[in-house]
């Protein structure tokens, strides 16, 4: 019996991989990678079958954040030319959320930039949640508003918010390297406040920021100690204008190893492939769904993801089901037909906002040879989001 088989059997029985075993997972040779994915996939199927949870982000308030997180395009001092806008009106928040629901999402994630919400902000998001749920009773709502003050988590829960996202992002031993305006302990405190108030804790990490394998394992252990119900794994999107611009440390194979480590260390947690998956997993995204059981549909907060129809194709072609829908293929075909009808009625593409730079490319695509300003060739570049929330252009859903 191989080590991977043993790890899978233990994880299926509720006995997760240890830190030492997780380091071995992260250092698995490429020719053993498919065996590792098969072992992690067995655990995924034990706890989640072949279902995929589709999530959809609505960026309620973009940019102008006073925190200095080095990975973030919305950080203090960022030169990234992202969309910047204050709070969306309530009816617009619902309209944006319903695009994602029509595309197959069962959870809507309401996100706002900033250190943390005022009580007035919490009331605003509470009202949005009540409105969204009044028109879409089956939807789950996850809020992501930053650090919470006393009583705010309870107010959100009373309004019907189901979950609260606050990522740990990296290991405590690495935290000072990526942020100086708050601490790792601050983040842990907010996750604990959310859980105490009855909100499902959603907390994950970002990989590819220069952390060691040991620090990746340290971060996963911290998430396990918090008993995070859902764990989004983000892969660094190295935005120009941030301290981590030009940082490309991940390979598709190592991204898969990281996902397998999370699955085997946190076997019954919802594992979500999140921002940067197109750029770093690339053609291995479908394989990642045999380890992860959740993804974001379409675009992210400030960058564009792959076409939402491609997300649905990936799910259908992998033989997976979508939570909240009886037939994933029928959903995909409906979305495709509606997109074709829209294109026939309004043309192949809607006009981009005036602020949109003409040279941007879809997230994870390669700059054509000779096209980059600094002389680099074949460099993966993120596209700044110019559609959806905060624009007049239909979202990618």
Secondary structure by P-SEA (a helix, b strand, c coil): ccaaaaaaaaaaacccccaaaaaaaaaccccaaaaaaaaaaaaaaaccccbbbbbbbbcccccccccccccccccccccccccccccccaaaaaaaaaaaaaacccbbbbbbbcccccaaaaaaaaaaaaaaaaacccbbbbbbbcccccaaaaaaaaacccbbbbbccccccccccccccccaaaaaaaaaaaaaacccccccccccccccaaaaaaaaaaaaaacccbbbbbcccccccccccccccccaaaaaaaaaaaaaaccccccccccccccccccaaaaaaacccccccccccccccccaaaaaaaaaaacccccccccaaaaaaaaaaaaaaaaaaccccccccccccccccccccccccccccccccbbbbbbcccccccccccccc
